[in-house]
Amino acid sequence: MAMQYKLFGHSGLRVSELALGCLTFGEEMGWGVDVDESRRVFDAYVDAGGNFLDTANSYNAGTSEKFVAKFVGDRRDEFVIASKYSLSMRAGDPNASGNHRKNMMQSVEASLKRLNTDYIDLYWLHQWDFTTGVDEIMRGLDDLISSGKIHYIGISDAPAWVVAEANMLAEFRGWNRFAGIQIEYSLIDRGADRELLPMARHNDLAIALWGVVGQGVLTGKYTRDLKPGQDPDSTRTAVTGFRLTDKNLAIARLVDTIADEKGCSSTQVAINWARQQHQQMIPIIGNRDLAQTRQNLACLDHPLTDEELGRLDELSAIELGFPHDFLARPRIINQRFGGTESLVDNHRVLKHQ
């Protein structure tokens, strides 16, 4: 199946339905790949029709951005390059990290140099720092858009209330708004269902997803590759150990079952579940080598049916908690509408239930 393209949130920007995560470009962090293998990964993604590259200033101490610049070359305008700022670039320097204007400005200038470009298509605030005011952030980002150094803005790893406040402030003051959010989301981590996803859908924001294979739990690594009688706990790592709960392993086994029924890989099922949740969902596929890249991209050849999505949705569902579960009770709905709920616009009444 050919790569499709999506509008990025409320903007007119067109991005491919799978983004290429460039976190593995470079080896400074200890688990990336060298320039030659990174180039093979990049070429495979582009050959499949991909145009959306997701990097950051902190990825492998800037090497990821340098590799992106090298691979893109004189085809710069064909790609949507997204980078980020917030994380520390100089240990011990309090102003070499954070969301504030000083770090924002020095970070974007450094990224432009490493990327060898005059502009960054999409600039993400990488992590919310709980110290910088939203007015300082949104005014700074708007200034960067006005200067032509960035075109669109997004926010990653932040609470829903922050995004809502920032975009409302920007709208009132005539500044540019965030067009998308970037979040962790997978069959075994659906916490964003509570606040972030309803907020994003209500405000027409793109939703870029990292961690869609659950730090490897949904790849079959902990369900298919065990020796007879081996306890999954014995294969735990510092990253995935807390994710190997009974429920998550049950979800992983269902992913394996559906993959076997479809004749595809577990990883492809996990990516497709995330990709097919909503029109605005854009999985970021991470790839450590060419073989993994090709496998991830081939998920497009194995879309999930409504029945398969339903099985996965049901097993992975979480309790939304208060106030969502409370407000969804039939008795409570009846109290709000006096028995007339079936006569009003049910889409508006029940769209979050």
N, C-alpha and C positions, 0 to 999 in steps of 0.2 A: 504494500500500500504506500502511496506517495505521501511525503510529509505535507501536512496541512499548515495553514497559518492562521493566527488569531490576532484580533485587535488587542492591544495592551491596555486593559482597563478602559477608562473613559476617553483615552487618547485615540488618535488615528494611526498610531505606530503599529506596524505589522511584524509579528515575531513568529518563528516556527513553534509548533506545538510541543516540541522537546527542546529544552535549553541545554547547552553543553557546559557542564561544570568544569572549570579550569583549575580547581583546587589542586589537582594532581600534577599540574605543569610545574616541574622543578622538584628538587630533591632535598631542599634545605630543612623541611619539616620531618624528614625521616622516612616518608612512605610514598613519595611521588615518583615520577619517572623522568628520564633524561629528555633532552631536546628532540632526539630522533624519534623516540616512541611517542612523545607528545605530538610531534608533527603527524605521525601516522593516525593518531586518534583524531586530531583536527581534520585531516583530509577525509577520513571516513565519514565524519559528521557532515562536512560540507557536501560531499558527494551524495549524501542522502537527502540533501535539500535544506539542511539546517542553517540558520543565519543568526542565532541568538547565543552570544558568548557571555558567560557569567564568571567574572574574576573579581579580585579585590587587591587593594594595595598590600595587605598583609599576607597574601597567599605566597608561601615560600619566599618570604622577605622581598617581595617585588618581582621575583623571577617569573611568576605566572604572567604578569602583565607584559614583561619583556618578550616572553615566548609568543604571546598573542600578537604583539606588534610584528614580530618576525614572520609569523605564519600568514597574517593578513596581508602584509606587504603593500603593494600598490592597489589592492582591491578594497581599501578601507571602507568606501561608501556602500559596499555590498552587505556589510555586517552591522548588526545591532550589538554594540559592545557595552556591557554593563560592568561597572566597577563599584567599589564601596570604600567608605572611610569610617573610622571610629576606633579600631583596635590599635594597640601600641606599636609604634615603629621604632622607638628608641627607649630601651629599658631605663628607668630612673628619671625620665623627663615627664613631668606631670602634664605638659601641654602637647605631648606627642601622641595623645590618645584622647578619646572622648568625642562628644557631639558638638562641642562649642565651635564658634566661628573661626578662631585661630587654627585649630586642627583641621577644620573643614577646608579652609583656603590653602594651607600648606600641603594638605593631602591631595587635593585635586591638581595642584600644580605639579606635584611629584608624579602622580599617575599619568598626567598628560605627557610628561617627558618619557616615562617608561613605555607607554603605549605608542609613542611617536605619532601623536595625532593632535589636531587642534581642538577636538571636541570628544566628549564621552556621551553616548546616546542616552544611557540610563545610569543615574548615580544613586546608589543605595546608601542610606544611613544604616550601618552594619549592625549595631546593637544599641539599644536604648541605655543611656548612662544614668538616668534618674537624678541628674544634677543640672543639666542645661535646659533652659526654658524653651518651650515650643516656638515662641515668637522669635528668639534669636536664631533658631534652626531654620525656620521657614523663610525668614527674611534673607538669611545668608544663601540658602539654596535658590531663592528667587533671583537674587543678585547674580548668581552663577549662570542661571538660565538667560537672564537679560544680557549678560556678557557674551553669550554664545559658547561658553566652555562646556556646558552640559545642556541636554535637550529635555530630558524628562527626569523625574525624581520618584524614588520609592523608599520604603522603610522595611528593614528586616529585623526580626527578633525583638518585637516590641509589643506591649499590651494594646488591646483594642481601644481602650479609652484614650491612649496617647494619639493613635492614628486619627480617631474621630475628632479630638480636640484640635490637632494640628491642621486637618483639612478644613474644619469649620472656620478656624482663625484665618487661614489663607484665603478662603472664599470671601469672608467679610472685608479683608484688607486688599483684595485684588491681586493676591500673589498666586503663584502656581501651586497646585495641590499635588500630593502624592497620587501617582497613577496606579501603584501596585504595592503589595506587601510580599515579603518573602518569609516563609514559615517552615518549621518542621512538621511533616504530616505523612502518615502512613497507616496501613491497616492496624498496626500495633500502637500507634500514637495518634489518637483522634481528639486530643484535648482542644484543638482549635475549633472543633464543632461547637463549643460552648459560646464563645464570644467573637473570635477573630473571623471565622467564615461568615456568620450572619452579617457582621459589620461590613466585610468586604463586598459581599453580594449586594447589600442594600445600597452601598456607595459606588457600585460599579468599578471595583478595583480588581486589577489582575492579581492572581495568586500564584506566585512562583514557589515551588515545593522542593525542599531538600530533605534528605533522609527517607525517601519513598520506599526503600527496601529495609527500613528498620535496623540500620547499622548491621546489615547482613543476616538478620534473623529470618527475613522472608525470601532468602535466596536458596534455601535448602541446606545451608551450611550446618545447621544444628538439628536437622530432621532427616535429611537424606544420607548424609555422609558419616553417621555414627556407626561404630562397630557394634556387632550384636551384643546387647546387654550393657552398652556404654550409657552412662548417665549424661544428659546434655549439660548438667552443671559442671562436669569435669572439663568442658571445653570453653568455659566462660573466660572473657577478657575484661579488662577494666572498663571498656566502652560498652559492651553489650550485656554484661552480667546481670544488671538490674532489670533487663528486658526479658530475660528467660523465665517468665512466669508460666504457670500451667495454661492460662488463657492464651498468652502469646504463642506458645508452642502449638496449641490447638489451632490457632489461626494459621500459623505457618504450615501445618499439616494439611489444612484445607486448601491453601494456596498450592501445595504440591499436588494434591488430588486433582484440582482443576487443571493445572498445568499438564498432568499426565493425560487427562481426558482430551485436552486440546492439541496435544503433541507439541507443546512449547516449554519454555523453561519457567521455573518458579519466579525468577526475577522479572520476566516479561509480564506475568500475571500481576505482580505487585505494582509495577510501573503503570500498567493499563488501568488498574483499579483507581489509582490516583488521577491519571489523565482523564478518565471518563466520568469523574464525579461531577464536573461542572464545566461549562464552556470556558470559564476564565482560569481553570487549573492548568499550570504549565510545569510539569516535572523537570527538575534539573538532574540530568543523568551524569553521575560521576563515573569515570572510567580510568582504570589503572593501566590498561593496555589495549591494543587494537582488537583482540578477540572479544574482550568484554564490551568494547564500544559497539562492535557489530551485533553482538547479542542484544544489547540494550536497544539499539535502533530497530532491530527486527520485531520488537513488541508491536510495532504498527501493523504487522502482518497477522496479528492474533488478537483482534479486539474482543472484549468480553461481551457476552450476551446479557440481556436484562436478567435472565435467570441466574447466571453466574454472579453478576453484580449483587443480586439480592441475597444470595447465600453468603457472600463475603460481608455485605453490609450487616446482615443479621448477627453473624457471629462476632463481628468486631465492634458492634455498637457499644457506646458508653452511656452512663447516666449523665445527663446534662446538669443535674443539680438545680438548686434554686437560683433564679425564679422560673427557669424554663419548665421543669417537670411539674411544678405547682400550677403554672398558668396553662398547661396543656391538659389538665384534668377536665373531663367532660362537665363535672359539677361546677367548676370554676368558670369555664367558658359560658355555661348556661347563666351563671350569675352576672356575667358581663353583658350578655345579650338578651337576657330574659326569655330565652327559648326561641329567639328569632335568628339565631346564628346561621341557619340553613337558608335564610332569605337574603342575607347580605353577601358581599363579595368574599367568598370563602378563601380566595387566594390571599387576600389581605389578612383575614382572620387567622389562617392556619399556616401561613407560608414558612414559619419557623418551627412548626411542630413536626 
